[in-house]
């Protein structure tokens, strides 16, 4: 809509999007003023209910006239599009400010919010969704309460569905969660939660999942702010505790009572607050001056299960923002290793939000800290940007294109960025050299897995590559201009190189080495650039590792890694040469793309927020999708039982376990209760047993248990075995295995025994046809991942029946994801995922030939798992949406 004129409003920019509206910045051409227009979101159907709720929001907010409430100018309709005309506020949300470094500033802002509620309650309006995201801060620091879309007017028609809980769970009052009567005291409870968060960056109630959070709010005593900040006056703790009383009668009965106590406290303790604002981090408590932290609420941002070396890894953050205390520790580690002064105080850290679009992907900072190069994804295309840190200006240096950027490295002189990208139209992965301030990219290399590292003398590059034909994972070097390519070291079968390496000043290249010797794990090894000789850098094992980065003085390595399957990616310090591993961050955020300046005083990170859901599509119709999951459930793979129930992998006690639930999501129960991670559940045709992948033997193998989780039996004993598909007669299992080196398709008896190879070369994503006679799998041609084909073979002996080429945008092995194929219920077509335009949709290729048919027509999100119900009438799809931004943290100490 940007650039269009709606009525007499010219749309200038998109400001944000939520459950009840999309907001645009616009120019009122009649009154010559800047306004904000809030439309119903385009994906929402314009039902009478949504229109009524939309009008109710406008009426509620328009009835209010207060300096701390966003002004509503009117409600209009143009060509069937209803929108609210609102005051345009120059600034950001309160969320971006949390937690406040100075107690007095937090209390002052809270007083303004309380006064806004006081005005609303006096008019009979209950907001019902008070949270940091619904409060704007102007450039002058004035608070403005937004979004009365959930407001409840006296005498207004009740529009919410029966038993629905409107609002945001972690801020809800007990009576709101339990479906009881909601009044102005419910807002006071939410306001108490918000004030707690403004001071600490955390929440008074916590839970690892929705049910645990509900239990905590309804039953448990809230946390005390003094536990997190010792510099706070005890009176403030008492005020918050009263606001958080379970019984509405025990809370403040009116917002003005709450505000009056805050005003009194501000006057009485202003001197104390001025003194406490200047203490060191050690004296004041580690959380006292952290900035931009988010509520510590476990959500779907825990890492999605990533059970194999080339399956897509999701490093995502909880609640979408960085916990700065952990990154402060990160700086302390860096300062210690570089020999700089110890005692780095938290007050001397400046946090800068580089992006706020939610679309960031990769980021790198120049050695001198002046520039940040980052990529963004929008509408399926990625663009490249540079941020000048001093001026705050963002300049697009490469326009949106059908590419995926997979690594950014900036040269030592800060003049060039080395960009690893995959062309989504051709499937070709390549490395380009680009002037940091813009210019024409120059291709240097093809077929590299991730990013590159540059040698200390700036003359050579190092990178990793997979040769699918032989199954070899290699570490290579090349001249800085891409010539002179040479394999330095290689592994296959039970060992493999992974991710982007790091080149030290001593010509030692650190690289991630995966292994399933003595249990599946990854660790760091050093490969000498001179002769390719290899030696371990540590005895510590991670489940999955990411980027490596040497300290300038060579005393250690920073790395991103997960020490457990179900844990988030955290930043670790690996000392050299001792090999001691120490976690630097330890919070509910995930860290993957990060970079540090040469003086170790600044770090930029990409932080993400991920939401996953299971939708049921009658007849495969995406327009009729029915969501059966609630809240931020952590979902892995899933399948159907013969009687139409759903078997899935979900997080339980920090492990991926198998769960069974009804098709409407009700009566969910855990099936497996051992201490091992498990995924890819499939029910046998007789409905008596479950076949799945498990780490019970220390490495991924296939196991079988009863439907109640009893009588475990190991089926395969290979190096790495994944994704079973069971034949219609229940006698055979087809699966993916890395046991022979390259990923291959194997079959084995349901009772175990020696597996038989079905794929001639490499193969993955195998699926047995509904009649049990054919197997479909994906194979890459030759030693490159650029060409993929689906092969259809006989289950009996692997004889090829037919084949068809996949489009380059197919989301399979070529993009480091291996997602199984599936058959249409009639057995005449094979389904696959196509990520064209950056959005996942399902397509079906007829075996008889002809063009593929698009099955789903989603407009957003990525598909991670999909299966038809046994009767062939319903398609289940697990989808994920992710928002991510770049943050910069800089030490201001001398």
Secondary structure, DSSP 8 states (H G I E B T S, - for coil): -TT-EETTEEEEEEEEEETTEEEEEEEETTTTEEEEEEE--TTS---HHHHHHHHHHHHHHHT---TTB--EEEEEEETTEEEEEEE---EEEGGGG-S-SSHHHHHHHHHHHHHHHHHHHHTTEE----SGGGEEEETT--EEE---TT-EETT----S-TT---S-GGG--HHHHTT----HHHHHHHHHHHHHHHHHSS-SS--SSHHHHHHHHHHS----GGGT-TTS-HHHHHHHHHHT-SSGGGS-SSHHHHHHHHHHHHHHHHHHHHHHTTS-HHHH-TTTT--S-------TTS-----STTS-----BSTTS--HHHHHHHHHHHHHHTT--S---GGGEEEEE---SSBEEEEEE-TTSSEEEEEEEETTEEEEEEEETTTTEEEEEEEEESEEEEEEEE-TTSSEEEEEEEETTT--EEEEEEETT----EEEEES-SS--EE-TTSSEEEEEEEETTTTEEEEEEEETTS-S-EEEEEE-TTEEEEEEEEE-TTSEEEEEEEE-TTSSEEEEEEEETTT--EEES-S--BSEEEEEEE-TTSSEEEEEEESSTTS--EEEEEETTT--EEES--SS----SEEE-TTS-EEEEEEEEEEEEEEEEETT-GGG-EE---SS--EEEEEE-TTS-EEEEEEETTEEEEEEE-TTS-S-EE---SSS-EEEEEE-TTSSEEEEEE-TTSS-EEEEEETTS-S-EE---SS-EEEEEE-TTSSEEEEEE-TTSS-EEEEEETT----EE--SS--EEEEE-TTSSEEEEEEE-TT-SS-EEEEEEETTT--EEEEEE--TTB-SGGGT-----EE-TTSSEEEEEE-GGG--EEEEEETT-S--EE----SS-EEEEEEE-TTSSEEEEEEEEEEEEEEEEEE---
